Amino acid sequence: MAVTDEAIEKIKEMIVSGALRPGDRLPKESELAARLGLSRNSLREAVRALSLIRILDVRQGDGTYVTSLDPQLLLEAMSFVVDFHRDDTVLEFLAVRRILEPAATAMAVSRLTEAELDALAAQLDALGEAPSVEELVSADLAFHRGIVAGSGNTVLCSLLDGLSGPTTRARIWRGLAREDVVGRTLREHRAILTALRDRDAEAARSWATVHIAGVEHWLRSTL
């Protein structure tokens, strides 16, 4: 194991064991290095790496702290990695979205309030019947984000938000290539919203699956 990796692992063990808790300030560099049996250089590299993935927060002139370790904060690092996807992996991102998002939609059935459902309906109404592809995709992202947020699961919400980047270009590409995509997308959004209003979890799950699988199926046949 590389020295920096060992340093990262030792700090991780302190956090997992509870020796360091969310919001705690790390001991002084010299003290912590001596306690962990590390060189100050390897400790410094470990702290830098852990700060990049939001485990630690380095505050200039104040010290280094453990972050809140909130899942949404930690998963922001995933969206950075996802941005480096290759075009030939977009189908894999779509497949993961097809697995996760219908589950989140079903979970939202019992949690979304009537006011929140009215807001989703207002978004669809404001879009009109003939939006541009760019307007449609932007509204599509907002529509699904609103539903997933209603699931009450911040981890699921963050994961799906991170997956939106690679699939956005596929949705725009599909919108430009197929004449029926606008009408079909709007109809499927309405069907999902109706299932949510009816508090029908299985119908909501099924319509979300159909909706997401449509993009995946089109891209698979195109490629």
C-alpha positions in Angstrom: 0.0 0.0 0.0 1.4 3.4 -0.9 2.3 5.7 2.0 -0.4 8.2 1.1 -3.0 5.5 0.8 -2.0 4.2 4.2 -2.4 7.7 5.6 -5.9 8.0 4.0 -6.9 4.7 5.5 -5.8 5.7 9.0 -7.7 8.9 8.9 -10.7 7.0 7.6 -10.4 4.6 10.5 -10.5 7.4 12.9 -13.7 8.8 11.4 -15.4 5.4 11.1 -14.5 4.5 14.7 -15.9 7.7 16.0 -12.5 9.1 17.2 -13.2 11.9 14.8 -16.9 13.0 14.3 -18.6 15.3 11.8 -17.6 18.9 12.6 -14.5 17.9 14.6 -11.2 19.7 14.1 -8.2 17.5 13.4 -5.3 17.6 15.8 -2.3 19.7 14.8 -0.4 18.2 11.9 2.7 17.3 13.9 0.6 15.7 16.7 -1.6 13.7 14.3 1.4 12.5 12.2 3.1 11.3 15.4 -0.1 9.6 16.6 -0.6 7.7 13.4 3.0 6.9 12.7 3.1 8.9 9.5 5.4 11.5 8.0 4.0 15.0 7.8 4.3 14.9 4.0 2.2 11.8 3.7 -0.4 13.1 6.1 -0.5 16.4 4.2 -1.1 14.5 0.9 -3.9 12.4 2.6 -5.6 15.5 3.9 -5.5 17.1 0.4 -7.0 14.0 -1.1 -9.7 13.7 1.5 -10.6 17.4 1.1 -11.1 16.9 -2.6 -13.8 14.3 -2.0 -15.4 16.4 0.8 -14.4 14.3 3.7 -12.3 17.0 5.2 -12.6 20.8 5.0 -9.3 22.7 5.1 -9.9 26.2 6.4 -6.9 28.5 5.8 -5.6 29.9 9.0 -8.1 27.9 11.1 -7.4 24.2 10.7 -8.8 21.1 9.1 -12.2 19.8 10.0 -14.3 16.7 9.3 -17.2 17.8 7.1 -20.8 17.1 7.9 -20.4 13.8 6.0 -23.8 14.4 4.6 -24.4 12.0 1.7 -25.4 14.8 -0.7 -22.1 16.5 0.0 -20.0 13.4 -0.4 -21.8 12.3 -3.6 -20.9 15.6 -5.3 -17.5 14.0 -6.0 -19.3 11.3 -8.0 -20.8 13.9 -10.4 -17.2 15.2 -11.0 -16.1 11.7 -12.0 -19.2 11.1 -14.1 -18.4 14.1 -16.2 -15.5 12.2 -17.6 -17.7 9.4 -19.0 -17.1 8.2 -22.6 -19.9 8.1 -25.1 -19.9 4.3 -25.2 -20.8 4.2 -21.5 -23.9 6.4 -21.6 -26.0 3.3 -22.0 -24.7 2.0 -18.7 -25.7 5.3 -17.0 -29.1 5.1 -18.5 -29.5 1.5 -17.3 -28.6 2.6 -13.7 -31.1 5.5 -14.0 -33.8 3.0 -15.2 -33.2 0.9 -12.1 -33.1 3.7 -9.5 -35.5 6.4 -10.7 -38.7 4.3 -10.9 -38.0 3.2 -7.3 -37.6 6.8 -6.3 -40.8 7.7 -8.1 -42.8 5.0 -6.3 -41.4 6.2 -3.0 -42.5 9.8 -3.8 -46.2 8.7 -4.1 -46.8 8.7 -0.4 -44.6 11.8 0.3 -45.4 14.4 -2.3 -48.0 16.9 -1.1 -50.9 18.2 -3.2 -49.1 21.6 -3.4 -45.9 19.9 -4.7 -48.0 18.0 -7.3 -49.7 21.2 -8.3 -46.2 22.8 -8.8 -45.2 19.8 -11.0 -48.4 20.2 -13.0 -47.8 24.0 -13.4 -44.3 23.2 -14.8 -45.9 21.0 -17.5 -48.5 23.6 -18.3 -46.0 26.4 -18.6 -44.0 24.3 -21.1 -46.9 24.3 -23.6 -47.5 21.8 -26.3 -44.7 22.7 -28.7 -41.5 23.5 -26.7 -38.1 23.4 -28.3 -35.9 20.4 -27.6 -33.7 22.4 -25.2 -36.7 23.6 -23.3 -38.1 20.1 -23.2 -34.9 18.6 -21.8 -34.5 21.4 -19.2 -38.1 20.9 -18.1 -37.6 17.1 -18.1 -34.6 17.4 -15.7 -36.6 19.7 -13.4 -39.7 17.5 -13.5 -37.7 14.3 -12.5 -35.6 16.2 -9.9 -38.8 17.4 -8.2 -40.2 13.9 -8.1 -37.0 12.3 -6.8 -36.6 15.0 -4.2 -40.1 14.0 -3.0 -38.8 10.4 -2.3 -37.3 11.8 0.9 -34.0 9.9 0.2 -31.1 12.3 -0.1 -28.7 9.6 -1.2 -31.0 8.5 -4.1 -31.6 12.1 -5.0 -27.8 12.9 -5.2 -27.1 9.7 -7.1 -29.7 10.4 -9.8 -28.7 14.1 -10.0 -25.1 12.9 -10.6 -26.3 10.7 -13.4 -28.2 13.4 -15.2 -25.1 14.8 -16.9 -24.3 11.9 -19.2 -27.9 11.2 -20.1 -28.8 14.9 -20.9 -26.9 14.8 -24.2 -28.6 11.5 -25.2 -32.0 13.1 -24.5 -31.2 16.1 -26.7 -29.8 13.9 -29.4 -33.0 11.8 -29.3 -35.2 15.0 -29.4 -33.5 16.3 -32.5 -33.6 12.9 -34.3 -37.2 11.9 -33.6 -40.2 13.9 -34.6 -42.6 12.3 -32.0 -40.3 12.8 -29.0 -41.9 16.0 -27.7 -45.4 14.7 -27.7 -44.4 11.4 -26.3 -42.4 12.9 -23.5 -45.2 15.2 -22.5 -47.8 12.4 -22.5 -45.5 10.2 -20.3 -44.9 13.1 -17.9 -48.7 13.5 -17.6 -49.1 9.8 -17.0 -46.5 9.8 -14.2 -48.2 12.9 -12.6 -51.6 11.2 -12.8 -50.2 8.1 -11.1 -48.7 10.3 -8.4 -52.0 12.1 -7.9 -53.8 8.7 -7.7 -51.3 7.6 -5.0 -50.7 4.5 -7.2 -47.1 3.5 -6.5 -47.0 0.7 -9.0 -48.4 2.8 -11.8 -45.9 5.5 -11.0 -43.1 3.0 -11.1 -44.2 1.5 -14.4 -44.7 4.8 -16.2 -41.3 6.0 -15.0 -39.7 2.8 -16.3 -41.4 3.2 -19.6 -40.3 6.8 -19.9 -36.6 6.2 -19.1 -36.4 3.0 -21.1 -37.6 4.8 -24.2 -34.4 6.9 -24.3 -32.3 3.8 -23.5 -34.0 1.7 -26.2 -33.7 4.4 -28.8 -30.0 5.0 -28.1 -29.3 1.3 -28.1 -30.9 0.8 -31.5 -29.2 4.0 -32.9 -25.7 2.9 -31.8 
